[in-house]
């Protein structure tokens, strides 16, 4: 912490010393008859330090500046009110300029854009205008001069100094904290000139300045523009600053020795110096916009190159194929993933038709989708096609594409979904197997209770065809299990299930809905035909004996109830009637069929009868 404070103190003292030297030199060498310094670079040095030097202590400089300005003007033998007024004017000028420039223009990249340089000039003008009002008032009160005239003399000395020297110092100081970060650094490195080039450009500017100001006969200041613009084009804002520095030094030497085109003007020396100063400011601010435009160009170029490089790195590392197809349907860009997917190297495919690698059966649909995408009939394209690899293998690929603006074709990505489709197919098989298991009776292989009621519910809408339901169970099945054991009982259940299934049509559904209880769903038949099918089932079961391994042949009979749906009858009501008919068949002597009517009115049909 102490080292940092010491560094800031040393930097602040150094800047204050430079300010004092510049101020004393201006007062000593360039004062005119009015007693006001005609060029004032001291405040420019202080302002540049405040804006750019990190080690400068910004806490105490207003007080230090006020004291130094007062001492310098005391050395110039000014009245006390003028001394204090000039000290206050200098302080106000620097403090206000620093605040305005930091607020309305980015100091770190002052010449990055033309409007930023213009804002800087506006901030400087407002600051000098305020200080000129204070200085003019001091001259009015202390020396009796006209307020406006004194202020104008002050502006003539301070405005060119700040407009020329501050941008020059800021432009000459290297920095890497522009608004685009690395893009600014890359642009700066890309345009880094050789020292010989810099020297040659400055020599050219010096020769032009000597020719322009070394004689008083011809007004040839226009000769300054070509070397200035050339230096700006090659070195940007730094070139403009260096060229103006060289021109200013040489021009000042000739002005103070009585040479230069300005000597042809009649009037006081102050006017000639003012003309020279504003010439410098004019040519400098003509060159600055060019430097700003060139800087912006390089920044954007560097940023575009960086983004293109980033895109290429990302595209090369992506596992999916990134592509672009021109308006004629030919590949115009493919990333390296294309070679991994297709087996073909990318350079050999660029310019080839996209459809060439697609299996022939899938081309028409893809071609139609491409045409609609290019024509604007659809916003995007999502399609799965088969791709023929170079080794002959077939892969499934999903194409996702979007139309490019300006008739430049379309682009997107291609993803290999072969493995995913294999997994999906396997999952569908597993799901189907689970669904089948969930709807199948494990013992008989018939649909179970869940499947039966699901099928029944699907037939029950009012617009559905005729629906009939039959329920039956095995007569005295418990005695079979008790006498012969459950394995024999299972055999009996399976044989009965097979016999019933064989007696029905393919459109009929028989299911095991309980232990020895079964149900039959008959759809699309009249009541008479439904009853006939039920009667045939009862007869088939009782007609053939069931052979049991290591045991006797068993004669099994069933009792059945059947009900035809009436109107918009619900499932619950229909099943209640069927259930009552079944129990009525059991009470009526078993081995018979009962047709459900009302709960108190059922018709028994002897299974062995006609």
N, C-alpha and C positions, 0 to 999 in steps of 0.2 A: 504494500500500500504506500509506503514512504517513497519507494523508488518511482512509483507511478506519479506521485505528487511532485517529486523532484523533476521528473521529465516534463511534466506540464508547466512547471515554473520556468524551466530553462527555455522551453519553446516560447512562452509568453514574453519573457524578457528579451529574447532574440528578436521577436516581431516588433516589440516596442522600440528597440534600438534602430531597426531598419526604418520604422515609421519616422523617428526623429531625424535620421540622416536624410531621408527623402524630403521631409518637410523643410529642413534647413537649406538643402540644396535648391529647392524650388523658390524659397523666399530670397535666397542670396543671388541666384543666377537669372531667374526669369521674372522678377518683379517688374511691373510697368509703372507708368507715371501715377496711376491711381493708387498704388501701394498695395494692390491685391495680387497675389500670386496668380500668374496666367495659366499655369498647368500644375495640377496638384495630384501627384501619384501616390502620396502617402496614404490617403484613405483607401485607395484601391488595394494597396498591400495589406492593410489591416482587414479589409472586407474579405479578401481572398483567403487570409489565414483563418478567419472565423468560419468561413464556409467549408473549407477543405481540410485544414491541418487537424488531425485527431488530438494532438497533444496540446493544443491551444486552450488556455483556461478562459472560459467564457463568463466566469462569474464576476471578475473585477475589471474587465477591460474598459467598460464605460467610464469608470472613475479615472483609470490610468490615462485613457485617451483625453479626457477633459484636462487633466493636469498637464500632460505633454503639450497639448495644443495651446494652453495658456502660456507655458514657458516659451514656446517657439514665438508666439506673437509678442510677448514681452521683449524678446531679443530684437524684434522688428520695431521696437519703440512705439507701440500703439497705445492709445488711451485705455484706461482700465475697462471702460464699458465695452470698447471694441474687443479687447483681449478676452473678456468673459463671454461676449456675444459670439466671437469666432470659435472659442473653445466649445461653447454649447452647440453651435451650428455643426461643427465637425462630429461631435458626439451623436447628435440627433441623426445626422446623415448616415453614419456607419451603423448605428443600432437599428434605425428604420430600414435601411437597405438589407441588412442581414435578415431581419424578420420577414420582410416582404418576399425576398428571393426564396427563402426556405418555405414560405407558405404557398406561393403561386408557381414556382418552377423547381423541378428536381435538380438539386445541386450536383448530385452524383453523376448525372448524365445531361448536363446543360445543353449540349449540342446534339443530343440524340434526335430531336425533332425541331422543325422550324418554329412552331408555335411556342416551344419552351424558350428558345432564344428571344423571341419577341416579348414574352412575358418578363424575361430578365430585363430587357431594355425599359419596359414600362415601370418595373419596380425601381430601377435606378433613377429614372426621370422623376418619379414621385418623391423619392428620397432627397434628391438634389434640390427639387423645388421647395420642399419644406425647409431644408437647411439654408437655401438662398433667402427665404423670407426672414429667417432669424438673423442671418449675416447682414442683409440689407437694413434691417431695423437697427442693428448695432452701429452700422456706419452712419445712419440717419441721426441717431442719438449722440454718438460720440464724436463724429467729424462733420455733421451737418450735410451729408451728401443725400442726394435723392434716394428714397427707399427703393424704388423700382430699379433705378440705374445701378445702385450698389448690388442689388440682388442679381441683376443680369451679369455684372462683372464676375460675381461669385460663380454663377452657373457656367460661364464661359471657361472658367478654370477647372471646375470640379466635374462637370458632366463629361467632357471628353476623356478626362483621366480615368473615371470609373468605367465608362463604356468601352474603352480600349484596353486598359491594363488589367482589369479584373477578368474579362473573358480570356485574355492572353495568358494570364497566370493559371486559370482553371484549365484551359485547353492544354497547356504544356505539362501539367501535372498528371502522370498516369494514374488510372484507377481501374478497378475491376468489379465495381458494385453497381453496374447498370441495371436497368429494370428487367433485363432478360438473363441476368446472371451469366452462366457459362456461355450463352450465345454472344454476349458482348466480348468476353475474353477470346473466344474463338475468332470473332471478326477482327479483333485487334491484332492477334497473332498472324492472321492470314494476310493482313495488309501491312505488317511490320516492314518498313523500308530498310534498305541498306544505308549505311552511313554515307557512302559516297553519293548516293542519290540525294540525301538530305543536303549535303554540302553543295552539290551542283545546283539544286533549286535555290538555296539561299544566296549563292554567288550570282545567279541570274537575277534575283530580286534586288540585290545590292547594285548590280550594274544598271538596272532600270532606274533605281533611286538616284544614282549618281548622275545619270543622263538627265533625269527630270529636274533635279534640284541643284545641280552643279552649274547651271547657267540661268540667266535671267531674261533671255531674249524670247524664247519660244515656250508657250504653254503646252508642254508635252506630258502632262500628268497621266494621260491615257496609257502611256507606256508601262505604267505600274500594274495595270490590270492583267495582262497576259501572264507574267510570272506569278502574280498572286493567285490567279485562278488555276494555273498549272500546279502550284504547290498545294492548293486546296484539293484539287482532284487526286493528287498522289498521296497527300498526307492528311487530308480531311481537316477538321477544325484545328489540329495542331499545326498543320501547314499554313493555314491562314494566320494563326497567331505568330508563328516564327517570321513569316514574311512581313507582317505589319510591324513587328519589332525591329527588323532590319531596316525597313523603310522609314520608320519613325526615328531611329537613331541617326541614320544618314541625313534625313530631311531636317532634323533639329539642328544638326551641325551646320548645315548650309544656311538655315534660317538665321541662326545666331551670328553667323559670319557675314551676313548681308547678301547672300545669294538666293537663287531660286526664282521661279516665276512669280511668286507673291510680291517680290520687290517692285514689280511694275505697277502695283496698286498704290494709289496716293492715299495717304492717311497715316494714322499713328501705327507704331509697331504692333500694338495689341491686335489691331484688325488683321494684320498679316499672319500673326501667330494663330489667331482664332480660325482663320481660313485654313491654315495648315492642319490644325487639330481636327477640324470637322471633315477635312479631306480624308484624314486617317480613319476617323470613325465611320465615314461613309463607305470607304472601300472595304473596311473590315466587316461591316454588317451586310455588305453585298456578298462577301465570300462565306460568311457563316451559314446562310441558308443552304448553299451548295454543299458545305461540309456536313450539315445536318442531314440532308437528303441522302448523301453518299453513306453516311453512318447508318441511317435507317435501312438502306439497301443491304449493306453488309450484315447488319443484325438479322434482318429477315432471311437473307440467304443462309447465314450460319444456322439460324434456328430451323429453317426448312431442311437443311442437310442433316442436322442433328436428329430431327424427327424422322426423316427418311431412314437414317441409320438405325434408330431405335425400332422403327417398324420392321426393317429387314431382320434385325436380331430376333424380334418377337415372332415374325413370320417363319423364320428358319427353325425356330424351336417349337412351333405349334405342331401337334400331332395330326390335326386335321388339315386337309388340303384347302388352302386359300387360293382363289382363282379369279381371273377376270377374262371375260369373253367379249370380243369386239362386236360391232353391229352386224357383221357378216357371219357370226357363229363360230369364229376361230379363237383358239386360246391366245391371249395376249399376255397373261401372267400366270405363273404357277409357282408355288413355293416347294421346297425340297420334299415335303411330305407326299407329293404326287408320285415321286419315284418309288417311295416305300409302298404305296398303295397299289400302283399299277405295274411296277417293274420297268417302265419306260423312263429314260432320262428326260429331264425337263427341256433342255435345248432342242431335242429332236421333236418335241410336241408343240412348241410355240409356233403359231401360224397354221397348225393343223385343225381340221374341223373337230368340234367338241364331240359330235355324235359318233366319231370313228371308233372310240373305245367302248361304246355302249352295245350291249347285246342287241341283235337285230330286232327281236320281238319288242323291246322296250323303247326303240327309237321313235316310232310315230307319236306316242303319247308325250315323250319329252320334247320332241320338235314342236308339237302343238302348244305345249305349255310355254316354251321359249318364245314362240311367235306372239302369244298373248301377252307375255311379260314385256317384250320390246314394243308392242303396239299400245301398251297402257291399259289393256283390258283387265289385267290383274296387277296387284301391288307387289306381290312376291311369289316365289316359286318354291314349293316344298314337295319333293317327289323322291321315291325310292326306286332305284334302277339297278340293273345288274351290269357289272363292269367286267370285261374280259381282260385278265392280266396277260402280261407278255408270256408267261409260262403256261398259258392256257387255262389257268384256274379261274373260276367265276366267283366274284365277290359282290355282295350287296352293299350299295352305297346310298346314303341319303344326301340329296342335293338341296341346299338352301340358298336361294339367290334373290337379289334385288336389282331393279333396273337403275342404271346410272343416268344422270341428267345429261342433256345435250346430245342424245343419240350416240352415246359412247358404249353401247352394249349393256352388259350386266355383270355382276360379280357376286361373290359369296363364298361359301365353304362347302366342302364335300367330306362327309364323315363315313368311315367304314363301319357298317352296322351288321356285318355278317355274324359276328359272335353274339351280338345283342339279339339278333333275330333267332339264332339257335337257342339261346337261353330262353327267349320269350316262347318259342315253340315248345320247349321242354316244360316250361312253367304252365303253359296251357294244357299240355298233356297231363301234368300232375294235378292241375285244378280239375280237369275233366274226370280224372280217376277218383279224386276225392268226392266230386259231386256225384259220380256214379255210386261210390261206396255209401255215401250218405243217403242215397235214394234206393238202395238195393238190400233185400233181405239176404243175409249171409248164408242161411241154411238152404233155402230153396232157389236162390238166384232170381226170384221174382221182385218186382218193385215193392217197396215197403210202405208203411202207413203214410209217411211224409210225402212220398212220390204220388201215392194214390190221391190224397186230398189236394195236392197241387194240381194234378190233372183234372180233378173234378171241379175245382174253382175256376179253371180256365174254360170250362164248358158251361158255366152257369149264367153268363150274361143273358139278358132277355132275348137278344137276337139269335142266340145259339140254337142249333137243331135239337131234336128230341133227345132227352137224356134219361137213361134208366140205370139204376144201381141194384146189384144183387149182393147179398152177404150170406156166407155159409160157414159152418164149422163141422168138424168130424164128429160123428155120433160115437159116444162112449170112448172117446180117445183116451181119457184118464185110465180106463181099465187096461188099454193096450200098454201104456207106460208102466202101470203097476205089475202087469203079468210078464211082459217081455223085456222091460227095461227101456230107458230113454234112447239108446242107440237105435233100437227097432222103431221107436216112435219117430225118430228123425227120418228114418228110411221111409216110413209111411207118409210123412208130410211131403218129402221130396217127390215120391211117386204120385201122390194126389195132385201136387202142383203141376207135374209134367202132363198128367192126364187132362187136367182142366185146360191148360194152355193149348194142348193139341186140339181140344174140342172147340175152341173159340177161333174167331177170325183175327187177322193181323190188326184190324182196326180196334179190336176190343182190348181192354186192359184188365189183367187179373193181378192182384197184389195180396201179400200176406200182411194183415194189419194187426194180428195178435198171435197168441200161442198156436191154437189150432183154428183160428178164425181168418177167413179170406174174404175179399171183396172183388166184385167185377164191375167195371164201368163199360156201359154199352151206349154208344153215341150214334145218332142219326137213324134210328130205327123206330118203327111204330111200336106201340105197347104190345101188340100181338107177337111181333117178331122178337122183341126183347124177351118176352115170357118163353117163347119157343127155344131161344138160345139157352136160357136158364134151365129149362126142363132137360135139354140135351146134356148139359153138364152133370146134372144129378144122375141121369141114367149111365153116362160114361163111367163115372166114378164107381158106381155100384156093380157095373157089369163085369169088370175084370178083377180077378184076385191079385193080391200083391204078394210076390214071392219074397220071403225073408230068408237071408242066409242062415243055415243051420237051424231052421225052424219051419213051422207050418205055413201054408198059404193063408193070408188074411183077407177076409171080405170086409171092405170098409164102405160105409154109406155116409152121406152128408145130409144135413138139413139146411134148407135155403129159404131166404125171404127176398122178394124182389119188389121194387117200387119204381114207377115211372113218374118223372117230375110233372107237377101240375102247375101250369102258369109260371109265375115268377117266384116259385118256391125257393126258399133259401137252402143252403147246404145243411144247416142244422135240422131244419124241418124234414128234409128229404131223408137224412140219415136216421132220424127218429122213427120215421115210418118203416124204413127197411129193417131196423133193429127189432121193432115190434113184430113185423112179419116173420123174422127169423125165430123169435121165441114162440110165436104161434105155431110155426112148423114143428118145433121141438115138442110142444105140448100136444100137438096133434098126432104124435106117434113116430116122429123122426122119419128119415129117408123119404122126405117129401119136399115139395115146393109150396110156399105160401105167397100169394100175390097180395100186396098191401093195398088196402082201400083206406077207409077211415080206421082209427085205432080199434073201434068195436066191430068193424066189418071187414074181415079178411077172408080170402078165398083159398082153400086148401086144394092142391093138385097132387094127386098121387103120382110119384115119379115113375112108377111101373105101369101106370095107366096110359091111355091114348092121349 
